[in-house]
Amino acid sequence: MVNLIWLAGPISGLLVQPTVGVISDRSTNRWGRRRPFIIAGAVFIVIAMLLLSNAKDLGNLIGDSPSSHFYAILIAIFGFWLLDLSNNTMAGPCRALLVDLAPHEQQSVGNSLFSFMLGFGNLSGYFIGTINWRKYVPFMNSSLRVVFLIAIMILVICISITVCSIKEIPLTKEETKKRKNPFVQLAHGIYFMPKPMARLCVTTFFAWIGWFTFFLYITTWVAINIYHGNPTAPENSKELVLFEAGVRAGALGLICNSIVNMLTSIFLPFLIKRVGIR
């Protein structure tokens, strides 16, 4: 079931990001090409996180019983898919915004900062996940709910700063008419792709297979195999407490991974200048 849920990522990345990119490239919205999609994606991310963090309670309201959580599972699945689709809706325009606004000579620095902030965001998220929030905020009844609430607040603050501090110049209808069909350009680019780029795509394909295999199961693996916890154990039982502690320990390992990513993103441009991109 978990694997089927995670299919949302590849599907939305394959379909949503290119589609949103094409539509935003040709958008004549008076608020700009990217900002409307960034705001819309953020709004639906907030809705999705609220559904995920409250799936169990919402399921109980609808009709779940102590022995069956059918509605809670449905709500969680819907919230996860909505989260992934919304994230891809927002991520593409955010990357494109960097390309739109940064001059050519600052593109490498901009991409480096983008990667640094991704690493810092992962670091912060994993760090928040290592804390036993139920101990410090007992009235929330769930560490997961606190983590999602913090994530929502950070998202709203960061997106508000982004959309309020930038100035996009909207495209005119005449400018969009001059642009070639992006889907045709995409197909043309794939068909006539240079061999080095094709090899890079193959490398990226297998790298992502390895990364997601690791990423999906690392915290659960630590919680079950190292801490000997049980995710299906009764509430407040020793096995469930051990499982939650193992998940936090796995998140601590991912913090180290994020630190390495951050350091690499800082020094990589300088290394490339000295030894070349190869």
Sequence and secondary structure as in RCSB ss.txt:
>XXXX:A:sequence
MVNLIWLAGPISGLLVQPTVGVISDRSTNRWGRRRPFIIAGAVFIVIAMLLLSNAKDLGNLIGDSPSSHFYAILI
AIFGFWLLDLSNNTMAGPCRALLVDLAPHEQQSVGNSLFSFMLGFGNLSGYFIGTINWRKYVPFMNSSLRVVFLI
AIMILVICISITVCSIKEIPLTKEETKKRKNPFVQLAHGIYFMPKPMARLCVTTFFAWIGWFTFFLYITTWVAIN
IYHGNPTAPENSKELVLFEAGVRAGALGLICNSIVNMLTSIFLPFLIKRVGIR
>XXXX:A:secstr
 HHHHHTHHHHHHHHHHHHHHHHHHT   TT SSHHHHHHHHHHHHHHHHHHHTHHHHHHHHT BTTB HHHHHH
HHHHHHHHHHHHHHHHHHHHHHHHHHS GGGHHHHHHHHHHHHHHHHHHHHHHHHS HHHH GGG  HHHHHHHH
HHHHHHHHHHHHHHH       HHHHHHS  HHHHHHHHHHT  HHHHHHHHHHHHHHHHHHHHHHHHHHHIIII
IS   TTS TT HHHHHHHHHHHHHHHHHHHHHHHHHHHHHHHHHHHHHH   
